[in-house]
Amino acid sequence: MSTLADWINAACAELGIDQGAVDQRRILDLARDVAHQVDRPAAPLTAFLLGIAVGAGQDLDGAADRLVALAAGWGAGGGDAGNGGGQ
């Protein structure tokens, strides 16, 4: 088992989360896309926002797809890529 898998197992156990609810590849792909197309610090925050959305009842794949699309258009006029971040 890898360090990442060990960490996910331990974190799920600590938080009482069903490990089957964790789509590791989907979340890492989203974080990668956001880090490259928006800003590196946006990646963990976006993963957190995805978790909130899923916790509130949104479908993981649908919410992730919407965020990937948002990130893809961010530097091409899809968002305020020059806002400086951080609130």
Residue, then its C-alpha position, 0 to 999 in steps of 0.5 A: m500500500s502506498t503512503l497516499a493510500d495509507w493516509i486516505n485510510a487513516a483520514c477516512a477512519e479519523l473522520g468517520i467517512d466511508q472510504g468508498a466515497v473517496d474518488q482519489r483519481r477524480i479529486l487529484d485530476l481536479a486539483r491538477d487542472v486547477a493548479h495549472q489553469v488557475d493558481r496553485p493555491a486554488a487547488p486544495l481550496t477547490a478540493f475543499l469546495l468540492g467536498i462541501a458541494v458533495g456533502a450538501g448533496q451534489d453529485l461528485d462527477g457533476a460538480a467536478d466537471r463544472l469546476v474543471a470547465l470553470a478552470a479551463g476557461w479561467g485564463a481565457g476570459g472565463g474568470d478574473a485570473g488577475n484578481g490576486g486571489g486571497q480573501 
